[in-house]
Amino acid sequence: MKKWKMIMCMALAGTLLAGGSFSSWAKLSDYDAETAARLQDDKMEYDELENLIREYNPEISYAYKQLDFSDDDTASTVRNLKDSIEKNDYKDTVKALKEQKKQLEAMPDFEGKDAALQELKTTIMGLESMLDAPSTTTKATDKQLDKARKQIDTGVRSALKGTQTLMITYDNLRAQVQTLEKVEELQKEALEAAKLQAGLGMATDTGVLQAQSDLLSSQSQLDNLRNLSNNLRSQLCLLTGWKVDATPDIGTVPAADPSKIDTIDLTADILKAIGNNQTLISQRHASSTKSTAAIDNRLKNIDVSEQQLTVEMQRLYSVMQQKKVLYDAANTAYQKALLAKGAAERQYNLKMLSRLQYLGAEAQFYQAEGARKSADTALLQAMLDYDWAVQGYVSIPQ
């Protein structure tokens, strides 16, 4: 039974990880040729995250492999697993992750730092747990195999939920870095223009100081965003089977589709969420004494949990609505900034604006573009959180 406890724990780990090149445990023959080819290329696409986790995440692969063990080949299979762990330098990966954690802790505070640190800690703990996992196993009955497989599948879905969030966050950070790089370039040019105007007596030193301050602020933000982006990239690689320092081509995430919100039936979705929720399923199947008091208490607890989940679903729905409002506002602001940029360009060509004024208008446009991307990301994440809750993957508030 120790074997099964080990499998269950690994399958249900909150964050599942990877630390080496693609594993030989993947059964690519189960996929069509196109899907198999995509899984083996050097690209990480949003729509293939689940298959990448299922096939190349070492903890998931390790757990699935346990299901295939038998009395005859247990010893040789365990040796192969240990050889694979050694071959893929998972110990070195742990050292690299701990160094990344140390560097991240030393960085100034910024939005998302705590979440990134927690993700790294969980990843390190999970990998160390895998390295220390017992190598002894027992042969399981068909019933045990089916139960274990379902729990591992649940672990895959749980890992997918977290990995999607990481990829959405990474995609937004990457876009923000690109936007800030454009702004930085414009601010450097604006600083030189301000210095030139000040030298010609056409502006004061205050303008130069402001331009310098704006540039320094953008450069500081860029440093923080680049560091966080690099850390998220490493975690994404680990979760989907690449080495920590690999450089796969990470694709973009789909844009939010706010029209879907109008088609949501909250009442129906609440019923689905109650039926699918993992915590409630466990409560329903929990064993208890057959006394009337015990049964009544269990039913009462289930009823309270259902009510709490209903409130949580209503909250998630409200968050979607709020993010939709902000999304619409950011789109409106972007359209205005686009018009303003076009007007500034025409005025500049007609010598009606100075170079410095034109650069300011262009920088405002890119900032509005970045804000629109962030609003789109926030809406996409809110919709994803709601969808996962309907599927049963949400914590019930206590």
Phi, psi and chi 1 to 4 in degrees:
 res  aa     phi    psi   chi1   chi2   chi3   chi4
   1 MET       -  -21.0  -67.0  -54.5  -64.1      -
   2 LYS   -60.2  -35.8  -70.2 -177.7  178.5  179.2
   3 LYS   -59.0  -45.0  166.2 -170.0  171.7 -177.5
   4 TRP   -70.7  -35.9  -65.8  106.2      -      -
   5 LYS   -61.6  -39.3  -69.8 -179.3 -179.8  178.5
   6 MET   -64.1  -44.5  177.5 -175.9   69.1      -
   7 ILE   -62.5  -44.7  -65.2  175.9      -      -
   8 MET   -62.0  -44.8  -51.4  -45.7  179.5      -
   9 CYS   -61.4  -42.4  -69.0      -      -      -
  10 MET   -67.5  -40.2  -64.4  173.6   73.8      -
  11 ALA   -68.7  -33.9      -      -      -      -
  12 LEU   -98.5   12.0  -63.5  176.1      -      -
  13 ALA   -59.2  139.6      -      -      -      -
  14 GLY   -62.3  -38.2      -      -      -      -
  15 THR  -131.3  122.6  -58.0      -      -      -
  16 LEU  -103.9  148.8  -57.6  174.7      -      -
  17 LEU  -134.7  175.6   51.6  124.9      -      -
  18 ALA  -141.1  166.0      -      -      -      -
  19 GLY  -152.4   15.3      -      -      -      -
  20 GLY  -152.4 -169.6      -      -      -      -
  21 SER   -72.7  172.0   58.3      -      -      -
  22 PHE   -55.3  138.7  -74.9  161.3      -      -
  23 SER   -82.7  151.0  164.2      -      -      -
  24 SER   -80.8   -0.2   60.6      -      -      -
  25 TRP   -79.5  -13.9  -56.0  -31.7      -      -
  26 ALA   -64.4  136.0      -      -      -      -
  27 LYS  -100.3   73.3  -62.8  179.0 -179.7  177.9
  28 LEU   -66.7  -16.6  -65.6  177.6      -      -
  29 SER   -67.5  -15.7   59.1      -      -      -
  30 ASP   -76.3  -12.5  -67.0  -18.4      -      -
  31 TYR  -104.2  159.7  -60.6   94.2      -      -
  32 ASP   -70.7  165.2   60.3   73.9      -      -
  33 ALA   -58.9  -42.6      -      -      -      -
  34 GLU   -65.1  -44.7 -179.1 -178.8   -5.3      -
  35 THR   -64.8  -42.6  -59.0      -      -      -
  36 ALA   -61.9  -40.7      -      -      -      -
  37 ALA   -64.5  -40.4      -      -      -      -
  38 ARG   -65.3  -38.1  -71.1 -175.7   64.3 -153.4
  39 LEU   -67.0  -23.4  -72.9  175.3      -      -
  40 GLN  -101.0   -1.3  -63.3  174.9   88.3      -
  41 ASP   -81.9 -177.5   62.4   21.1      -      -
  42 ASP   -99.3   37.4 -158.9   33.8      -      -
  43 LYS  -126.3  142.0  -64.4 -179.6 -179.9  179.0
  44 MET  -113.0  108.9 -174.8 -168.2  -55.1      -
  45 GLU  -106.5  146.9  -59.3  -71.4   -8.3      -
  46 TYR   -58.0  -40.2 -175.3   81.2      -      -
  47 ASP   -78.7   -4.2   66.3  -15.1      -      -
  48 GLU  -113.7   10.7   61.4  179.7   -3.2      -
  49 LEU   -58.5  -43.2  -73.3  178.7      -      -
  50 GLU   -61.5  -44.5 -179.1  171.1   -3.1      -
  51 ASN   -68.0  -36.7  -73.4  -21.4      -      -
  52 LEU   -62.6  -43.4  -73.4  171.3      -      -
  53 ILE   -64.7  -45.7  -69.1  169.4      -      -
  54 ARG   -62.6  -37.6 -170.8  179.3  -60.5  -81.6
  55 GLU   -94.8  -31.9  -57.6  -58.3  -22.5      -
  56 TYR  -119.8   -8.4  -60.7  121.2      -      -
  57 ASN   -72.6  120.1 -178.4  -64.7      -      -
  58 PRO   -62.3  -35.5   21.6  -33.0      -      -
  59 GLU   -67.6  -42.7  -77.9 -162.3   16.8      -
  60 ILE   -64.8  -47.5  -67.9  -67.6      -      -
  61 SER   -60.6  -40.9  -62.4      -      -      -
  62 TYR   -62.3  -43.9 -178.3   73.2      -      -
  63 ALA   -64.9  -43.3      -      -      -      -
  64 TYR   -63.5  -36.9  -84.6  127.0      -      -
  65 LYS   -63.1  -33.2 -171.2   64.8  178.2  178.8
  66 GLN   -59.1  -31.1  -61.5  -67.0  -49.8      -
  67 LEU   -67.9  -21.3  -56.3 -178.9      -      -
  68 ASP   -93.9   -1.3  -61.9  -30.8      -      -
  69 PHE   -69.4  150.0  -78.7  172.0      -      -
  70 SER  -139.3  168.9   68.8      -      -      -
  71 ASP   -60.4  -34.5  -70.9  -23.7      -      -
  72 ASP   -72.4  -35.9  -66.1  -27.7      -      -
  73 ASP  -114.6   15.7   61.8    7.7      -      -
  74 THR   -58.7  -49.7  -65.6      -      -      -
  75 ALA   -61.7  -46.4      -      -      -      -
  76 SER   -67.7  -37.3   61.7      -      -      -
  77 THR   -66.1  -42.3  -56.2      -      -      -
  78 VAL   -61.6  -41.6  168.3      -      -      -
  79 ARG   -61.0  -40.9  -76.0 -163.4  -61.3  -88.4
  80 ASN   -62.6  -39.6  -70.5  -23.3      -      -
  81 LEU   -64.1  -44.2  -69.5  172.4      -      -
  82 LYS   -63.7  -40.7  -70.7 -177.6  176.9 -180.0
  83 ASP   -62.3  -39.1  -71.1  -17.6      -      -
  84 SER   -65.7  -40.2  178.7      -      -      -
  85 ILE   -62.0  -44.5  -70.8  173.6      -      -
  86 GLU   -67.7  -41.7 -176.8  176.2  -11.9      -
  87 LYS   -61.7  -38.4  177.4 -178.5  177.3 -179.1
  88 ASN   -89.7    8.6  -73.4  -69.8      -      -
  89 ASP    56.8   43.8  -61.9  -36.0      -      -
  90 TYR   -64.3  -30.8  -68.5  142.5      -      -
  91 LYS   -64.4  -40.8  -69.0 -178.2  179.3  178.9
  92 ASP   -65.7  -34.4  -69.6  -19.3      -      -
  93 THR   -62.7  -41.5  -64.6      -      -      -
  94 VAL   -60.0  -43.8  171.1      -      -      -
  95 LYS   -61.4  -42.1  -67.8 -179.7 -178.5  178.7
  96 ALA   -65.0  -40.0      -      -      -      -
  97 LEU   -66.4  -40.4  -74.2  174.7      -      -
  98 LYS   -64.8  -35.6  -72.1 -177.9  176.2  179.5
  99 GLU   -67.1  -41.1 -176.7   59.7   28.7      -
 100 GLN   -61.3  -40.7  -77.6 -168.0   13.6      -
 101 LYS   -62.8  -42.3  176.8  174.3  169.6  -71.4
 102 LYS   -62.7  -42.4 -174.3 -175.0  -61.6 -176.4
 103 GLN   -65.4  -40.0  -66.6  174.6    0.4      -
 104 LEU   -67.2  -37.9 -173.0   57.1      -      -
 105 GLU   -64.7  -31.1  -72.4  172.9  -22.2      -
 106 ALA   -79.5  -13.9      -      -      -      -
 107 MET   -72.7  153.4  -70.1  169.8   53.5      -
 108 PRO   -61.4  153.7  -19.6   31.8      -      -
 109 ASP   -62.3  142.0  -70.5  -19.6      -      -
 110 PHE  -155.7  162.4   55.2   85.1      -      -
 111 GLU   -60.7  127.6 -175.8  178.2   -1.8      -
 112 GLY    95.6   -6.1      -      -      -      -
 113 LYS   -65.2  -46.1  177.9 -179.7  177.1 -179.9
 114 ASP   -61.1  -41.6  -70.4  -18.0      -      -
 115 ALA   -65.0  -41.3      -      -      -      -
 116 ALA   -65.9  -39.9      -      -      -      -
 117 LEU   -63.8  -44.0  -86.5  172.2      -      -
 118 GLN   -63.3  -39.0 -174.9   57.1   47.3      -
 119 GLU   -63.9  -41.1 -166.8   67.3   37.7      -
 120 LEU   -65.0  -43.5  -89.7  175.9      -      -
 121 LYS   -60.1  -44.7  -69.8  177.0 -176.8  176.8
 122 THR   -64.3  -40.8  -56.0      -      -      -
 123 THR   -62.7  -44.7  -58.9      -      -      -
 124 ILE   -62.6  -45.8  -68.0  169.8      -      -
 125 MET   -62.2  -40.9  -70.5  175.8   61.1      -
 126 GLY   -65.4  -42.2      -      -      -      -
 127 LEU   -69.0  -39.9 -171.2   51.4      -      -
 128 GLU   -63.6  -37.0  -72.5  179.2  -25.7      -
 129 SER   -63.2  -39.9  175.8      -      -      -
 130 MET   -64.9  -40.7 -174.2 -168.1   72.0      -
 131 LEU   -65.2  -31.0  -66.8  173.6      -      -
 132 ASP   -94.5    0.5  -64.3  -25.4      -      -
 133 ALA   -59.2  138.8      -      -      -      -
 134 PRO   -63.6  145.6   22.4  -32.5      -      -
 135 SER   -96.0   -5.0   59.7      -      -      -
 136 THR   -85.7  143.4   57.8      -      -      -
 137 THR  -138.1  166.3   62.1      -      -      -
 138 THR  -130.4  153.7   58.5      -      -      -
 139 LYS   -73.6  136.4 -169.8  174.3 -178.1  179.2
 140 ALA  -105.0  154.9      -      -      -      -
 141 THR   -77.9  165.6   63.2      -      -      -
 142 ASP   -59.0  -35.6  -70.2  -18.2      -      -
 143 LYS   -66.3  -42.0 -177.4  176.9  179.8 -179.9
 144 GLN   -65.8  -41.0  -72.3  174.7  -43.6      -
 145 LEU   -60.5  -44.6  -78.1  169.4      -      -
 146 ASP   -63.9  -42.6 -176.0   61.4      -      -
 147 LYS   -64.0  -43.7 -178.9  178.7  179.2 -179.4
 148 ALA   -64.6  -41.8      -      -      -      -
 149 ARG   -62.7  -40.9 -173.1  171.8  -70.9  106.9
 150 LYS   -64.9  -38.8  -73.0  179.1  179.4  178.2
 151 GLN   -69.8  -36.8  -71.6 -171.4  -60.5      -
 152 ILE   -66.2  -40.7  -62.9  173.0      -      -
 153 ASP   -59.8  -38.6  -73.3  -16.7      -      -
 154 THR   -63.8  -38.8  -62.4      -      -      -
 155 GLY   -62.8  -38.5      -      -      -      -
 156 VAL   -61.2  -45.5  171.0      -      -      -
 157 ARG   -64.8  -40.2  -60.4  -69.1  -71.9  169.1
 158 SER   -63.6  -43.0 -180.0      -      -      -
 159 ALA   -65.0  -37.9      -      -      -      -
 160 LEU   -61.5  -43.0  173.7   61.4      -      -
 161 LYS   -56.8  -48.0  179.6  176.9 -178.0  -70.0
 162 GLY   -68.3  -37.6      -      -      -      -
 163 THR   -69.0  -38.0  -53.4      -      -      -
 164 GLN   -60.0  -43.4  -76.1  178.7  -27.1      -
 165 THR   -62.2  -42.2  -65.7      -      -      -
 166 LEU   -61.6  -42.9  -83.1  178.7      -      -
 167 MET   -69.2  -37.5 -169.7  166.6 -178.4      -
 168 ILE   -64.1  -43.8  -70.8  170.9      -      -
 169 THR   -64.7  -43.0  -57.1      -      -      -
 170 TYR   -62.0  -43.8  172.3   79.6      -      -
 171 ASP   -60.9  -41.5 -175.4   62.5      -      -
 172 ASN   -67.3  -42.8 -176.9   49.2      -      -
 173 LEU   -62.1  -41.6  -78.6  173.6      -      -
 174 ARG   -60.5  -42.4  177.7  172.5   53.9 -173.5
 175 ALA   -66.4  -39.3      -      -      -      -
 176 GLN   -65.9  -37.3  -61.0  -51.5  -46.0      -
 177 VAL   -63.1  -46.1  166.8      -      -      -
 178 GLN   -61.3  -40.0  -67.7  172.0  -10.7      -
 179 THR   -66.2  -46.2  -64.6      -      -      -
 180 LEU   -66.6  -31.2  -94.7  178.2      -      -
 181 GLU   -64.1  -38.8  -74.2  173.9  -16.6      -
 182 LYS   -66.6  -43.2  -65.6  175.1 -177.2  175.8
 183 VAL   -62.8  -42.9  171.6      -      -      -
 184 GLU   -59.8  -43.6  178.4 -167.1   32.3      -
 185 GLU   -60.3  -43.4 -176.2  179.8  -17.8      -
 186 LEU   -67.3  -38.2  -67.1  170.7      -      -
 187 GLN   -69.1  -32.9  -72.9  175.2  -23.6      -
 188 LYS   -63.5  -42.9  -73.5  179.8  178.3  178.8
 189 GLU   -67.1  -37.3 -166.0  172.5  -16.6      -
 190 ALA   -65.7  -36.8      -      -      -      -
 191 LEU   -64.2  -43.4  175.3   58.4      -      -
 192 GLU   -64.8  -37.9  -65.8  -54.9  -45.1      -
 193 ALA   -66.0  -39.3      -      -      -      -
 194 ALA   -65.9  -40.1      -      -      -      -
 195 LYS   -63.8  -41.3  -72.0  179.3  178.3  178.7
 196 LEU   -63.6  -44.5  179.1   60.6      -      -
 197 GLN   -65.4  -38.4  -71.2 -172.0    1.2      -
 198 ALA   -65.5  -38.7      -      -      -      -
 199 GLY   -66.1  -29.0      -      -      -      -
 200 LEU   -90.9    1.9  -64.3  174.2      -      -
 201 GLY    77.0   14.8      -      -      -      -
 202 MET   -93.6   -4.7  -61.4  170.7   61.9      -
 203 ALA  -154.9  165.2      -      -      -      -
 204 THR   -94.0  168.7   64.7      -      -      -
 205 ASP   -66.4  -21.0  -69.6  -22.3      -      -
 206 THR   -59.9  -39.5  -58.4      -      -      -
 207 GLY   -63.1  -38.5      -      -      -      -
 208 VAL   -65.9  -44.0  175.2      -      -      -
 209 LEU   -62.9  -38.8  -67.4  174.4      -      -
 210 GLN   -66.7  -40.8 -176.5   59.6   54.2      -
 211 ALA   -64.1  -39.5      -      -      -      -
 212 GLN   -65.0  -41.5  -72.0  175.2  -30.5      -
 213 SER   -63.5  -43.7  176.8      -      -      -
 214 ASP   -61.2  -42.1  -68.4  -17.6      -      -
 215 LEU   -65.7  -45.9  177.3   59.0      -      -
 216 LEU   -61.9  -39.2  -70.5  173.7      -      -
 217 SER   -62.8  -44.8  177.0      -      -      -
 218 SER   -64.8  -40.1  -67.7      -      -      -
 219 GLN   -66.7  -36.8  -70.7  173.8  -26.7      -
 220 SER   -65.3  -43.7  176.2      -      -      -
 221 GLN   -62.0  -40.4  -68.8 -179.7   57.9      -
 222 LEU   -61.5  -43.8  -94.4  174.6      -      -
 223 ASP   -59.1  -46.1  -72.9  -19.9      -      -
 224 ASN   -64.4  -45.0  -75.4  -25.9      -      -
 225 LEU   -66.3  -39.1  -70.7  179.0      -      -
 226 ARG   -64.7  -43.1  -76.7  168.5  177.3  154.7
 227 ASN   -63.3  -45.5  -75.0  -33.4      -      -
 228 LEU   -65.2  -40.4 -179.4   55.4      -      -
 229 SER   -62.1  -41.8  179.3      -      -      -
 230 ASN   -65.0  -38.2  -72.2  -24.4      -      -
 231 ASN   -66.7  -41.2  -84.2  -68.3      -      -
 232 LEU   -66.3  -37.9  -68.6 -176.2      -      -
 233 ARG   -60.2  -45.1  165.4 -178.0  -87.6  -85.6
 234 SER   -61.0  -41.8  -65.0      -      -      -
 235 GLN   -67.6  -38.2  -67.9  174.9   55.5      -
 236 LEU   -62.8  -41.5  -81.8  171.5      -      -
 237 CYS   -61.3  -44.3  -73.8      -      -      -
 238 LEU   -62.8  -42.5  -71.5  168.3      -      -
 239 LEU   -67.4  -26.4  -75.1  161.9      -      -
 240 THR  -113.9    9.9   50.8      -      -      -
 241 GLY   105.7    2.1      -      -      -      -
 242 TRP   -93.4  162.7  -83.2  -85.3      -      -
 243 LYS   -67.0  158.3  -72.0 -176.4  177.5  -66.8
 244 VAL   -60.1  -30.8   65.3      -      -      -
 245 ASP  -103.2   16.3   57.1   -9.5      -      -
 246 ALA   -71.1  160.7      -      -      -      -
 247 THR  -128.6   59.7   56.2      -      -      -
 248 PRO   -68.5  159.2   28.6  -37.0      -      -
 249 ASP   -78.7  109.0  179.1   12.0      -      -
 250 ILE   -91.7  119.5  -60.4 -180.0      -      -
 251 GLY   -73.2  172.8      -      -      -      -
 252 THR   -84.4  163.1   57.6      -      -      -
 253 VAL   -96.6  156.3  -58.9      -      -      -
 254 PRO   -66.3  150.0   25.2  -35.8      -      -
 255 ALA   -71.3  152.9      -      -      -      -
 256 ALA   -65.6  145.3      -      -      -      -
 257 ASP  -115.6   87.5 -176.5   -0.1      -      -
 258 PRO   -62.8  -18.8   22.3  -32.4      -      -
 259 SER   -63.9  -24.3   65.5      -      -      -
 260 LYS   -66.5  -26.4  -68.4 -177.0  178.0  179.6
 261 ILE   -62.9  -36.4  -62.6  176.5      -      -
 262 ASP   -67.0  -19.2  -63.5  -29.1      -      -
 263 THR   -95.2   -0.4   66.5      -      -      -
 264 ILE   -74.0  134.1  -71.6  176.2      -      -
 265 ASP  -106.9   95.9 -175.6  -21.8      -      -
 266 LEU   -60.0  -43.0  178.4   58.6      -      -
 267 THR   -60.0  -46.4  -58.5      -      -      -
 268 ALA   -65.3  -39.3      -      -      -      -
 269 ASP   -67.9  -33.3  -76.7  -13.6      -      -
 270 ILE   -63.2  -41.7  -71.7  174.4      -      -
 271 LEU   -63.8  -40.6  -67.6  176.4      -      -
 272 LYS   -64.0  -43.7  -67.9  177.4 -176.2  176.6
 273 ALA   -61.9  -40.6      -      -      -      -
 274 ILE   -64.3  -40.7  -70.6  173.9      -      -
 275 GLY   -70.7  -29.9      -      -      -      -
 276 ASN   -96.2  -16.2  -65.8  -29.7      -      -
 277 ASN   -62.3  129.1 -171.6  -93.9      -      -
 278 GLN   -63.6  -39.6  -59.8  -62.1  -49.3      -
 279 THR   -64.1  -45.0  -60.2      -      -      -
 280 LEU   -66.5  -37.0  -78.2  170.9      -      -
 281 ILE   -60.7  -42.5  -69.7  173.6      -      -
 282 SER   -64.2  -40.6  -63.7      -      -      -
 283 GLN   -64.3  -39.5  -71.4 -178.9  -10.0      -
 284 ARG   -66.2  -34.2  -65.0 -173.0 -163.3  108.0
 285 HIS   -98.2    2.9  -67.9   89.3      -      -
 286 ALA   -66.6  136.4      -      -      -      -
 287 SER   -79.0  148.1   60.0      -      -      -
 288 SER  -155.0  168.3   62.7      -      -      -
 289 THR   -65.3  157.8   61.2      -      -      -
 290 LYS   -88.4   10.2  -63.8 -174.3 -179.9  -62.4
 291 SER   -67.5  150.9   68.6      -      -      -
 292 THR   -60.8  -39.8  -58.4      -      -      -
 293 ALA   -64.0  -42.2      -      -      -      -
 294 ALA   -66.7  -42.2      -      -      -      -
 295 ILE   -63.8  -44.6  -66.5  173.6      -      -
 296 ASP   -61.5  -39.4  -72.0  -15.4      -      -
 297 ASN   -66.5  -40.9 -174.7   60.7      -      -
 298 ARG   -64.7  -43.6 -175.2  170.4   67.8   86.6
 299 LEU   -64.6  -36.6  -67.1  176.4      -      -
 300 LYS   -64.8  -42.7 -180.0 -179.0  177.5 -179.6
 301 ASN   -63.6  -39.7  -70.9  -23.6      -      -
 302 ILE   -64.0  -42.8  -68.5  174.4      -      -
 303 ASP   -62.6  -42.0 -176.7   60.7      -      -
 304 VAL   -63.7  -42.9  169.5      -      -      -
 305 SER   -63.7  -39.2  -66.4      -      -      -
 306 GLU   -63.7  -40.3  -71.6 -179.5   -5.2      -
 307 GLN   -65.6  -42.1  -67.5  179.0   35.2      -
 308 GLN   -65.1  -39.0  -68.7  170.2  -30.3      -
 309 LEU   -67.0  -37.0  178.9   55.7      -      -
 310 THR   -59.4  -44.2  -63.6      -      -      -
 311 VAL   -63.1  -40.6  172.1      -      -      -
 312 GLU   -65.3  -40.3  177.0   64.5    6.5      -
 313 MET   -64.0  -40.2  -71.2  -62.6  -62.5      -
 314 GLN   -63.8  -37.6  -68.1  169.1  -21.0      -
 315 ARG   -66.2  -45.7 -175.2 -168.0   70.8   81.3
 316 LEU   -61.8  -37.8  -69.6  171.9      -      -
 317 TYR   -65.6  -41.7 -178.6   76.1      -      -
 318 SER   -64.2  -39.1  177.6      -      -      -
 319 VAL   -61.5  -41.8  168.9      -      -      -
 320 MET   -58.1  -44.8  -89.5 -163.3  -54.0      -
 321 GLN   -62.5  -41.6  -61.5  -75.1    1.5      -
 322 GLN   -64.7  -44.8  -65.8  168.0    9.6      -
 323 LYS   -64.6  -31.2  -61.9  -57.3 -178.6 -176.6
 324 LYS   -65.8  -40.9  171.9   64.1  165.9   56.3
 325 VAL   -61.9  -45.9  171.4      -      -      -
 326 LEU   -66.2  -36.0  -64.4  175.5      -      -
 327 TYR   -62.1  -46.6  170.2   86.7      -      -
 328 ASP   -63.1  -41.0  -70.0  -21.3      -      -
 329 ALA   -65.0  -41.5      -      -      -      -
 330 ALA   -66.3  -37.3      -      -      -      -
 331 ASN   -64.7  -41.2  -91.7  -33.4      -      -
 332 THR   -63.6  -44.6  -60.6      -      -      -
 333 ALA   -62.6  -37.7      -      -      -      -
 334 TYR   -64.7  -44.3  170.1   78.0      -      -
 335 GLN   -62.2  -40.2  -66.1  -59.6  -32.4      -
 336 LYS   -64.8  -42.4  -70.4 -178.9  178.0  178.2
 337 ALA   -64.9  -35.6      -      -      -      -
 338 LEU   -64.6  -43.1 -177.6   60.8      -      -
 339 LEU   -64.8  -42.6  -68.3  173.5      -      -
 340 ALA   -63.8  -38.0      -      -      -      -
 341 LYS   -64.7  -43.6  178.2  176.8  177.0  -66.9
 342 GLY   -62.4  -42.2      -      -      -      -
 343 ALA   -64.5  -42.0      -      -      -      -
 344 ALA   -64.3  -37.7      -      -      -      -
 345 GLU   -64.2  -42.8 -172.3  171.3   -7.7      -
 346 ARG   -65.1  -43.5  -70.6 -170.5  -64.9  -87.7
 347 GLN   -64.9  -36.6  -69.7  176.3  -33.1      -
 348 TYR   -67.2  -41.1  177.2   68.9      -      -
 349 ASN   -64.8  -26.9  -70.1  -25.7      -      -
 350 LEU   -92.0    8.9  -66.7  172.4      -      -
 351 LYS    66.1   24.1  -50.5  -61.4 -176.3 -177.0
 352 MET   -93.5  -11.3  -63.6  171.1   64.0      -
 353 LEU  -128.0  146.0  -79.0 -177.0      -      -
 354 SER   -76.3  164.1   67.9      -      -      -
 355 ARG   -59.1  -39.2  178.9   65.1  178.1  169.6
 356 LEU   -64.5  -42.8 -172.5   57.5      -      -
 357 GLN   -65.1  -40.1  -69.9  172.5  -44.5      -
 358 TYR   -65.5  -42.2  170.8   69.0      -      -
 359 LEU   -62.7  -36.4  -68.2  172.5      -      -
 360 GLY   -62.8  -42.7      -      -      -      -
 361 ALA   -65.6  -38.3      -      -      -      -
 362 GLU   -68.4  -38.3 -165.8  169.7    6.7      -
 363 ALA   -64.7  -39.4      -      -      -      -
 364 GLN   -62.9  -35.5  -71.7  178.2   -4.0      -
 365 PHE   -64.0  -47.3  163.9   74.7      -      -
 366 TYR   -65.2  -34.3  -75.0  118.5      -      -
 367 GLN   -66.0  -39.9  -71.3  166.0  -16.9      -
 368 ALA   -66.0  -35.7      -      -      -      -
 369 GLU   -64.9  -41.8 -174.1  177.4   52.6      -
 370 GLY   -65.0  -39.4      -      -      -      -
 371 ALA   -65.0  -36.3      -      -      -      -
 372 ARG   -65.2  -41.9 -177.2 -178.6   66.5  160.0
 373 LYS   -62.2  -43.0  172.4   61.9  177.2  177.0
 374 SER   -63.3  -40.1  -69.1      -      -      -
 375 ALA   -66.0  -38.5      -      -      -      -
 376 ASP   -64.2  -42.4  177.9   88.1      -      -
 377 THR   -62.8  -44.3  -64.4      -      -      -
 378 ALA   -63.0  -40.0      -      -      -      -
 379 LEU   -68.2  -44.0  177.5   58.5      -      -
 380 LEU   -58.7  -43.7  176.4   62.9      -      -
 381 GLN   -65.7  -40.9 -174.6   63.2   60.6      -
 382 ALA   -63.0  -40.6      -      -      -      -
 383 MET   -68.0  -37.3  -64.7  175.2   68.0      -
 384 LEU   -66.4  -42.8 -172.3   66.0      -      -
 385 ASP   -59.7  -41.3  -70.2  -18.9      -      -
 386 TYR   -65.0  -45.6 -179.8   87.8      -      -
 387 ASP   -61.9  -42.5  -72.3  -18.7      -      -
 388 TRP   -64.8  -36.5  -84.1  112.8      -      -
 389 ALA   -63.4  -40.4      -      -      -      -
 390 VAL   -61.9  -36.5  173.1      -      -      -
 391 GLN   -77.2   -6.8  -64.6  178.4   55.2      -
 392 GLY   106.4    1.5      -      -      -      -
 393 TYR  -102.9   77.7  -66.6   85.5      -      -
 394 VAL  -155.7  143.4   65.3      -      -      -
 395 SER   -78.7  138.5  -62.1      -      -      -
 396 ILE   -85.8  120.4  -60.9  176.9      -      -
 397 PRO   -59.3  143.2  -18.6   31.0      -      -
 398 GLN  -101.2      -  -59.8  -60.3  -43.5      -
